[in-house]
Amino acid sequence: MTQGSDQRPDRNDAPGDGDLAGRLERLDREIEKRGSSKSTGADGRSGGDVSSGLAQAFRLSSEFVAGVVAGGIVGFLVDKLFGSSPWGLIVFLLLGFAAGVLNVMRSAGLVKGPGH
């Protein structure tokens, strides 16, 4: 190679480049191994990714809706029992909303659950 050439030499001049090259090769092999193990549909997209994403979306939305509905039911029952209409419903709907958001965050793995 000439002095003015802007191509890199084949040998590793900088310390640690050999380690980097080895890590890059291992990463390439791992990506190829994981990429080939996924099933692809007729259109070339992997079918498992779409269905698992849809299943996760339904699970997360049902977690949220269940919290709000449970809070509404408890609030309604508190109002009927104590005659505090509409304050029991308002308070327990807000608590149900907060519980639903917390459940979604736990299911998504953004917040650790109790006892972890």
QUIKALIN-V347197 format. One record per pair of residues at least 24 apart in sequence whose ideal C-beta (glycine too) atoms are under 6 Angstrom apart, sorted by sequence separation. I is the first residue (numbers start at 1). J is the second residue. D is the distance in whole Angstrom. If there is no record, write none. Layout:
I:J:D + I:J:D
This chain:
71:95:5 + 71:96:2 + 70:96:6 + 68:96:5 + 67:96:5 + 68:97:6 + 67:99:4 + 68:100:5 + 67:100:3 + 64:100:4 + 67:103:6 + 63:103:4 + 64:104:5 + 63:104:5 + 60:104:5 + 63:107:5 + 60:107:6
